[in-house]
Amino acid sequence: MRTVSGIAASRGLAIGPAFRLRTAELRVERTTVKDRSAEKVRFLTALAEAAAQLADVRTRAAAETGADTAAIFEAQSLMIDDPELLESVQRDIDEMEVYLEDAGLDILDIWMERRIRRVPVEEYLTRMRVVASHLNAGYTPEQLADLHEKVTAATTKAAGPRGFEYTFTKLYAIARKPG
């Protein structure tokens, strides 16, 4: 028997096969995109390659550890194949491009970051009240109180043990005046 030590996920002792995580070196190359259409094709090709790699990992995991354990990769597959996510990314980038061109600017770069946040329900509701405060016009105080109660109930119901989870997106662009 061989003893292996490492960072524990929980207290106790485990006897069985161990999985050794080996980290790969990740290189990110920053480039300026000249042909946006070609870049979109490159992005879709990368998604297809990622989907194929994930399917391979899932197949190997099912063979080695069983279908139940390998099912964890299903959520990742769904994210890669999510047409709504892909359409929203493309729509947002296209809109930013139009805004910058209409302003007479040369586009140097456009990119988007999506993050998942988990916060306590009350923190999320406070943030949304500030962000959406301009939508309150035309509502009576009673209607706003009723709406707040319904939104609070729905958000609380949707929250998990780690808080309410939502996707936060930022769209960035770098542009300059021509010449």
Secondary structure, DSSP 8 states (H G I E B T S, - for coil): --------SSSS---S-----------------S-HHHHHHHHHHHHHHHHHHHHHHHHHHHHHH-HHHHTTHHHHHHHHT-HHHHHHHHHHHHHHHHHHHHTT-EEEEEEEEEEEEEE-HHHHHHHHHHHTGGGGTT--HHHHHHHHHHHHHHHHHH-BTTBEEEEEEEEEEEEE---
